[in-house]
């Protein structure tokens, strides 16, 4: 995601506050009103995006690890939990998929955990900037294969564990069930799917409470109010969380019967489903 430099701003048109100056990127003239509007807005960690335009490429991939830790509660705890749960599924000859592998952090942790086993770890990410970073990180590990590939296009091998760590929420809703179905089909009997998602609440009052609590969390991490609003605007139509029941419905329709929650914090939840 590149930053575009606009024309120099007329001093009479400058924002009235330092905060407004700091949270808006290059301005573009509005020919209709003569006003100046922001195309790109800062969402934190030197990342900027447009309305409904969030991307994991460019500057996002550079600062992703810092940004996601400030944005997702218990992010590292979730990684460690997945690594521990993987002990129950991965043995010599096992295949494990990490869907939406990002910069390869989790794949590296899994390779280190199972370094005495012949385990094939396959990380998929549709964003080329992410996979380039994952390749660099995971190069020392012969058991890791990183692919720049959309999970929807993957020809899954028979596998014992599939991990979707805050990934399915970015799959378009009309394609989500198909992907769950394909994962279930690829899993060996007794294999597991670890699904971590941002979740919506079952009714409006709970949703208001969870949204307020999550906003408080982001403020506590140093995000400004403008950055929080800009991030929310950038994710419109890009991040589509389902409720807990919605995710359970996807899993059950795919064929999973044994499902449990392994982590829950406000509007973030981790599920383990076993075939």
C-alpha positions in Angstrom: 0.0 0.0 0.0 1.8 3.1 -1.2 1.4 6.6 0.2 0.4 9.2 -2.3 1.7 12.8 -2.0 -0.8 15.5 -2.8 -0.4 19.2 -3.5 0.9 21.5 -0.8 -1.9 22.6 1.5 -2.9 26.3 1.7 -2.2 27.5 5.2 -5.7 28.9 5.5 -7.1 25.4 4.9 -4.9 23.7 7.5 -6.6 21.6 10.2 -7.1 23.5 13.4 -5.5 20.9 15.7 -2.2 19.0 15.8 -4.2 15.8 16.3 -6.1 16.3 13.1 -2.9 17.1 11.2 -1.3 13.9 12.6 -4.1 11.6 11.8 -4.8 12.6 8.2 -2.5 11.7 5.2 -2.3 13.6 1.9 -5.3 15.6 1.0 -7.1 15.7 -2.3 -9.2 18.6 -3.6 -13.0 18.2 -3.8 -13.9 20.0 -7.0 -17.6 20.2 -6.0 -17.2 21.9 -2.7 -13.7 23.2 -2.9 -12.9 21.4 0.4 -10.0 19.1 1.0 -10.7 15.5 2.1 -8.4 12.7 3.2 -7.9 9.7 0.9 -5.7 7.8 3.4 -6.1 7.9 7.1 -3.7 6.6 9.7 -4.7 3.5 11.6 -1.6 3.2 13.8 1.9 1.8 13.5 2.7 3.9 10.4 -0.1 2.0 8.5 -2.7 3.9 6.5 -5.8 2.8 4.7 -8.9 4.1 2.8 -12.5 3.7 3.6 -13.3 0.0 3.0 -9.8 -0.4 1.7 -7.8 -2.4 4.3 -5.0 -4.4 2.8 -2.3 -6.7 4.3 0.3 -5.6 1.7 2.8 -2.8 1.6 3.3 -0.9 4.8 0.9 -3.2 6.6 3.2 -6.2 6.0 6.2 -4.3 7.3 4.6 -3.3 10.6 2.0 -6.2 10.9 3.5 -7.9 13.9 3.6 -4.8 16.1 0.1 -3.7 14.9 -1.6 -7.0 15.4 -0.3 -7.4 18.9 -1.7 -4.0 19.8 -5.0 -4.8 18.1 -5.8 -8.4 19.2 -6.0 -9.2 22.9 -4.0 -12.3 24.0 -2.4 -12.6 20.5 0.8 -14.3 21.7 -1.2 -16.4 24.3 -3.2 -17.7 21.4 0.0 -18.7 19.5 1.3 -20.5 22.5 -2.0 -22.3 23.1 -2.1 -23.5 19.5 1.5 -24.8 19.7 0.6 -26.8 22.8 -2.6 -28.2 21.3 -0.7 -29.3 18.2 1.0 -31.9 20.4 -2.2 -33.9 20.3 -2.4 -34.0 16.5 1.1 -33.9 15.0 3.2 -37.0 14.7 5.8 -38.3 12.2 4.4 -38.0 8.7 1.7 -35.4 9.7 0.7 -32.5 7.5 -0.3 -29.2 9.1 -1.8 -26.2 7.3 -1.5 -22.6 8.6 -4.1 -20.6 6.6 -3.3 -16.9 6.4 0.2 -17.5 7.7 1.2 -13.9 7.5 4.9 -13.3 8.3 5.3 -17.0 9.4 5.5 -16.5 13.1 3.2 -19.3 14.0 4.8 -21.7 11.5 8.2 -21.0 13.0 6.9 -21.8 16.5 5.4 -25.0 15.3 8.6 -26.1 13.5 10.5 -25.4 16.7 8.0 -27.4 18.8 8.2 -30.4 16.5 11.8 -30.3 15.5 12.3 -34.0 16.4 9.4 -35.1 14.1 9.0 -35.4 10.4 6.1 -32.9 10.1 5.2 -31.0 7.0 4.1 -27.5 7.8 2.4 -25.6 4.9 1.8 -21.9 5.3 -0.6 -20.2 2.9 -1.2 -16.5 2.4 -2.7 -14.7 -0.5 -0.6 -11.5 0.1 2.8 -11.6 -1.7 4.3 -9.1 0.7 3.5 -11.3 3.6 4.8 -14.5 2.1 8.1 -12.8 1.2 8.5 -12.1 4.9 7.4 -15.5 5.9 9.9 -17.1 3.4 12.7 -15.1 5.0 11.7 -16.0 8.5 11.2 -19.7 7.8 14.1 -20.4 5.5 16.1 -22.2 8.2 13.4 -24.8 8.7 13.2 -27.6 6.1 9.8 -28.7 7.4 8.1 -25.4 6.5 6.7 -24.7 3.0 5.4 -21.1 2.4 3.0 -20.6 -0.5 1.6 -17.4 -1.9 -1.9 -18.9 -2.5 -5.5 -18.3 -1.6 -6.8 -21.0 0.7 -9.9 -21.2 -1.6 -7.6 -22.3 -4.4 -5.6 -24.8 -2.4 -5.7 -28.5 -3.3 -5.4 -29.7 0.3 -3.4 -32.8 1.1 -4.7 -35.3 3.7 -3.8 -33.6 7.0 -3.9 -33.9 10.7 -4.2 -30.2 11.7 -5.5 -27.0 10.1 -5.0 -23.6 11.7 -7.0 -20.5 10.8 -5.7 -17.8 13.2 -7.9 -14.8 12.6 -8.2 -15.7 8.9 -11.7 -16.9 8.1 -13.2 -13.5 9.1 -11.5 -12.1 6.0 -13.0 -14.8 3.7 -16.1 -13.5 1.9 -19.2 -14.9 3.6 -20.5 -16.6 0.4 -17.2 -18.6 0.2 -16.7 -19.4 3.8 -18.9 -22.6 4.0 -17.2 -24.0 1.0 -13.8 -23.6 2.6 -14.9 -25.2 5.9 -16.3 -28.1 3.8 -13.0 -28.6 2.0 -11.0 -28.5 5.3 -13.2 -31.1 6.8 -12.8 -33.3 3.8 -9.0 -33.0 3.9 -8.6 -33.8 7.6 -7.8 -37.3 8.6 -10.2 -39.0 11.0 -9.3 -37.6 14.4 -7.7 -34.5 12.9 -8.3 -31.0 14.2 -9.2 -27.5 13.0 -8.1 -24.6 15.3 -10.3 -21.6 14.4 -9.6 -18.3 16.1 -12.0 -15.4 15.1 -13.3 -12.1 16.1 -16.9 -12.8 17.0 -20.1 -10.8 17.0 -22.4 -10.9 20.0 -25.9 -12.6 20.0 -27.8 -9.4 20.6 -27.5 -5.7 20.4 -26.9 -5.0 24.1 -24.1 -7.5 24.3 -22.6 -6.1 21.1 -22.6 -2.6 22.4 -20.8 -3.8 25.6 -18.2 -5.8 23.7 -17.6 -2.9 21.2 -17.0 -0.5 24.1 -14.7 -2.9 25.9 -12.7 -3.5 22.8 -12.4 0.2 22.2 -11.1 0.6 25.7 -8.6 -2.1 25.0 -7.3 -0.3 21.9 -7.1 3.0 23.7 -5.1 1.3 26.4 -2.6 0.1 23.7 -2.0 3.6 22.7 -4.2 4.0 19.6 -5.8 7.4 19.3 -9.6 7.8 18.8 -9.0 8.9 15.2 -6.9 5.8 14.5 -9.6 3.5 15.9 -12.3 5.1 13.8 -10.1 5.0 10.7 -9.3 1.3 11.2 -13.0 0.5 11.7 -13.8 2.4 8.5 -11.1 0.7 6.5 -12.4 -2.8 7.5 -16.0 -2.2 6.2 -16.8 -5.1 3.8 -13.3 -6.6 4.4 -13.6 -8.0 7.9 -16.9 -9.8 8.4 -17.0 -11.6 11.8 -19.7 -14.1 12.5 -21.2 -14.7 15.9 -20.2 -17.7 18.0 -23.3 -19.5 16.9 -22.6 -18.5 13.3 -19.1 -20.1 13.4 -20.5 -23.2 15.1 -23.1 -23.5 12.3 -20.3 -23.4 9.7 -18.4 -26.1 11.5 -21.4 -28.3 12.0 -22.6 -28.0 8.4 -19.1 -29.0 7.3 -19.5 -32.2 9.3 -17.8 -31.4 12.6 -19.6 -32.7 15.7 -16.9 -32.4 18.5 -16.3 -28.7 19.0 -15.1 -26.8 22.1 -14.0 -23.2 22.9 -10.3 -23.1 24.0 -10.0 -19.4 24.4 -12.4 -16.5 24.9 -11.8 -12.8 25.6 -14.5 -10.2 25.0 -15.1 -10.4 21.2 -12.3 -12.9 20.4 -12.8 -16.6 20.5 -10.7 -19.7 19.7 -12.5 -23.0 18.7 -11.1 -26.5 18.4 -13.1 -28.9 16.2 -12.2 -32.5 15.7 -13.2 -34.8 12.8 
